[in-house]
């Protein structure tokens, strides 16, 4: 293993140790934020459906079944809400990001780099088996539980938004107006702008290492 890999693995392991020490459970703002993200995404998948539902039974009087559009029906909302908090378990903690931005789907940049090192034969010790690296973290599991509690507590408000206030963003209606105090809404202002800073840092570190290999022998290193 070359010097760069040794140093990089050491830094990554130190980083994860620090992340564990800095571990914090998601706050109320973060839970509401991602609850609305997941619910809005689930509704968006069926928002353009042209399906028509027939409700009731045909009676001897010959009355027809009542027809309603699926995309405005209670059934659509029920299906969207069902197991919505399970989607939270697809998130990972991207400890290199600040605030609520630490929660995102997919593998974090640092974890992805460590996996690549493992695939190249580098031994990386994070204190848990490799097969558990992708399991939901304590933070994510807690967010899922808080999501279920919040959804049950504010079920009526979700229904109120769905049937009467879809002209407003769900996050604004539920989180800003009903769930959170004004002093608890900081995470709603956080916007993800990409990983360019981290990618640049890794690229520069790799470039510096390559130049070092060209100009220094093992004794100098």
C-alpha positions in Angstrom: 0.0 0.0 0.0 1.4 3.4 -0.9 1.8 6.3 1.5 -1.2 8.1 0.2 -3.5 5.2 0.9 -2.1 4.7 4.4 -2.6 8.4 5.2 -6.1 8.5 3.6 -7.4 5.4 5.3 -6.0 6.8 8.6 -7.8 10.1 8.1 -11.1 8.4 7.1 -11.1 6.1 10.1 -10.4 9.1 12.3 -13.2 11.0 10.6 -15.7 8.1 11.3 -14.5 8.0 14.9 -15.2 11.7 15.2 -18.6 11.3 13.5 -19.6 8.6 16.0 -18.6 10.8 18.9 -20.5 13.7 17.3 -23.6 11.4 16.7 -26.8 13.2 17.4 -30.4 12.1 16.9 -32.5 14.0 14.3 -34.4 17.0 15.6 -38.1 17.7 15.1 -37.4 20.0 12.1 -35.4 17.4 10.3 -38.0 14.7 10.9 -40.8 16.9 9.5 -38.7 18.0 6.6 -38.0 14.5 5.4 -41.5 13.2 6.2 -42.8 15.8 3.8 -40.1 15.0 1.2 -41.1 11.3 1.2 -44.8 12.0 1.2 -44.6 14.5 -1.6 -42.5 12.1 -3.7 -45.0 9.3 -3.2 -47.9 11.5 -4.2 -46.0 12.9 -7.3 -45.7 9.3 -8.6 -49.5 9.0 -8.9 -50.4 12.7 -9.5 -51.0 12.3 -13.3 -53.1 9.2 -13.1 -56.4 9.4 -15.0 -57.9 6.4 -13.3 -61.5 6.7 -12.2 -62.8 4.9 -9.1 -66.3 3.6 -8.8 -67.6 3.6 -5.2 -70.8 2.1 -3.7 -73.0 -0.7 -5.0 -75.6 -0.8 -7.8 -79.0 -1.0 -6.0 -82.2 -2.5 -7.3 -83.3 1.0 -8.0 -80.8 1.2 -10.8 -78.7 4.0 -9.2 -75.2 4.1 -10.6 -72.0 3.8 -8.6 -70.4 7.1 -7.6 -67.3 7.9 -9.7 -64.3 9.9 -8.5 -60.9 10.6 -9.9 -58.1 8.6 -8.3 -55.7 11.5 -8.1 -58.1 13.4 -5.8 -59.3 10.3 -3.9 -58.7 9.3 -0.3 -57.4 6.0 -1.6 -54.4 7.8 -3.3 -53.5 9.5 0.0 -53.9 6.3 2.0 -51.6 4.4 -0.4 -49.0 7.2 -0.3 -49.0 7.4 3.5 -48.8 3.7 3.9 -45.3 2.7 5.0 -44.1 6.2 4.1 -41.7 6.3 7.0 -40.1 3.1 5.8 -38.5 5.2 3.0 -36.5 7.0 5.7 -34.5 3.8 6.1 -33.0 4.4 2.6 -31.2 7.5 3.9 -27.6 7.5 5.1 -25.7 9.9 7.4 -23.3 11.9 5.3 -21.3 13.2 8.2 -19.2 15.4 6.1 -22.3 17.6 5.5 -23.7 20.2 7.9 -27.1 20.3 9.5 -30.0 18.4 7.9 -28.0 18.0 4.8 -26.2 15.1 6.5 -29.3 13.0 5.7 -29.5 11.9 2.1 -30.2 8.8 0.1 -27.3 6.8 -1.3 -23.8 6.2 0.0 -21.9 9.1 1.4 -18.8 10.3 -0.4 -16.5 9.1 2.3 -18.1 5.7 2.6 -18.0 5.2 -1.2 -14.2 6.0 -1.1 -13.7 3.5 1.7 -15.6 0.8 -0.2 -13.5 1.4 -3.3 -10.3 1.0 -1.1 -11.7 -2.3 0.2 -12.4 -3.5 -3.3 -8.7 -2.7 -4.2 -7.6 -4.9 -1.3 -7.0 -2.2 1.3 -7.8 -3.3 4.8 -10.1 -0.8 6.5 -11.1 -1.2 10.1 -14.2 0.7 11.1 -15.1 -1.3 14.1 -18.0 -3.3 12.5 -18.2 -6.0 9.9 -18.2 -4.9 6.2 -21.6 -6.5 5.6 -23.1 -4.1 8.2 -21.7 -0.9 6.6 -25.0 -0.3 4.7 -27.3 -1.0 7.6 -29.4 2.0 8.8 -27.5 4.0 11.4 -28.9 4.8 14.9 -29.7 8.3 13.6 -31.7 7.1 10.6 -33.5 4.4 12.6 -34.5 7.1 15.1 -35.7 9.4 12.4 -38.0 6.6 11.1 -39.5 6.1 14.5 -40.0 9.8 15.0 -41.6 10.0 11.5 -44.2 7.4 12.4 -45.0 9.2 15.6 -45.3 12.6 13.9 -47.4 11.2 11.1 -49.9 9.6 13.6 -50.0 12.9 15.6 -50.6 15.1 12.6 -52.7 12.8 10.4 -55.6 15.2 10.4 -53.4 18.0 9.2 -52.0 15.9 6.3 -55.6 15.1 5.3 -56.5 18.8 5.5 -53.6 19.7 3.2 -54.4 17.0 0.7 -58.1 17.8 0.3 -58.1 21.6 0.7 -54.6 23.2 0.6 -52.5 21.5 -2.2 -52.0 25.0 -3.6 -49.4 25.3 -0.8 -46.2 23.3 -0.5 -46.7 20.4 2.0 -43.5 21.4 3.9 -44.8 24.9 4.4 -48.3 23.9 5.4 -47.4 21.0 7.7 -44.0 21.9 9.1 -44.0 25.7 9.2 -47.7 26.3 10.0 -48.6 23.4 12.2 -45.7 21.3 13.5 -42.8 23.6 14.2 -42.4 26.8 16.2 -40.7 29.6 14.3 -37.5 29.0 16.4 -37.4 25.3 15.2 -37.5 25.9 11.5 -33.8 26.5 10.7 -33.3 23.2 8.8 -36.0 24.2 6.3 -33.7 26.9 5.0 -30.8 24.6 4.3 -30.3 23.8 0.6 -27.9 21.3 -0.8 -25.4 22.7 -3.3 -23.4 19.6 -4.1 -20.2 17.8 -3.1 -17.9 19.9 -5.3 -15.7 21.1 -2.4 -15.1 17.6 -1.1 -14.4 16.2 -4.6 -11.9 19.0 -5.3 -10.1 18.3 -2.1 -9.8 14.6 -2.9 -8.7 15.3 -6.4 -6.0 17.7 -5.2 -4.8 15.2 -2.5 -4.5 12.5 -5.2 -2.7 14.9 -7.5 -0.3 16.0 -4.8 0.5 12.3 -4.0 1.1 11.5 -7.6 3.6 14.4 -7.9 5.2 13.3 -4.7 5.8 9.8 -6.1 7.6 11.4 -9.1 9.9 13.5 -7.1 10.6 11.5 -3.9 11.9 8.0 -3.3 10.9 5.7 -0.4 13.7 6.9 1.8 12.7 10.6 1.5 9.0 9.7 2.3 
